Amino acid sequence: MTTDAVLSIRSVSKTFGSRRALDGVSLDVARGEMVALIGPSGSGKSTLLRSVDGLQTIDAGEGVIEAFGGKVQAKGKLSEKVRDARIRIGFIAQQFNLVGRLSLFTNVALGSLGRIGFIQGVLGRWPAETKVAAMQALHRVGVSDYAGQRANTLSGGQQQRGAIARALVQKAKIILADEPVASLDPVSARKVMEILRELNRKDGLTVIVTLHQVDYALKYCDRVVALKAGKMVYDGPASGLKRDKLIDIYGPEFEDVFWEGAPA
């Protein structure tokens, strides 16, 4: 692991039946980077994020994933210290992963469970520090007015901002966002991406976000990593990802849906 890397992925593969979802992927992410993961559906983007967070195990073999200098998993087995890494990794899913019957405030406060204890959190005995942190986080992402509202009564954009606020209360140092705007309307999607970019630039959080919207990847992320059939086929600056390479990644049909004003 390089000295400035907060995340190191080495020779990681993952197989589901006869399908190789990841095929020998190696990647370093430095502290404070904002990285877009792009590629066709089934290219391995979500599988890679879930492996980084230890939500699924990688194949046995040479593969190793480290975060903050400690192992998350290696050779097909989770590390005994995987929980230590997870406490500092916030995971934001496409479908928000909020508890619908609970208030938005409670969902956000749940981000502190790794520090205050499960029973205390379940009983709603939030320390003053958690209460303040939850309201500050909700205000930061622009949904503090909905703190007392049940999560399942909120719009998708409001729920996704709540999920980001939960990661802030968690005091995450890395945010893994798996298709965070796929279910959102364009205005809500832009707002979520702007919040993630602000957290990256102003707070120095490391952000890795999977996206189907290539224009968002180029607009909001300085670095882009592309996967195709489980292999990494591009890793470099967003400015270097030109039309020909995008067509190579997505196929000739991509030309038909390429947005106006794309890079030549």
C-alpha angles and dihedrals in degrees: 000000000000117000096250096040119107091183129039125182119186128186093329119178132173126189128194108191106304094342120096103212093177123024116192098317117182123182141154123204119195126217111277098017123136108210128184119210110205137170141114122302109284094024093122103259098128092038090057094050093047090050092051090054092045092243088131134018124246124229119284112260134069097334119126131175119192131181125188090356095303131099120261092181141336137187093004098310132100116241119249086238097051091115091060089058094043091057088064096041119079115203118203115189132201091247095047097238093228122149101250098208093051125081120260089246092055092047090053093044089055086075088078095059092102089063107032103038134259100260094050090051096046090052090050093239094147117181116236089252091058093047092052093044092050094052092044091051092048090050091048092058094040103249104097090118088068097049094117096043123103110258094233091060093060129090121258092254092051091049092049091051087051089054089053090049089053089056089052091053087048086058089229117186093194123042117201109194115188109200091322094174101037093102097040135095115249096261094049090043092055091048092053091048091049091052092050091049092048091051089050097047102035101032098031093234117162109238128192113182130180113215139180089190102083092187089061090050092053094043101046106026128065094200128043128195117191126200126196122181090344096307128107107243101169135025117167148082119330088235090063095055101099133180096266092053092048091052089050090052099044103025132246092299088071089074090064094058099034110131124245113266096027119157114278 
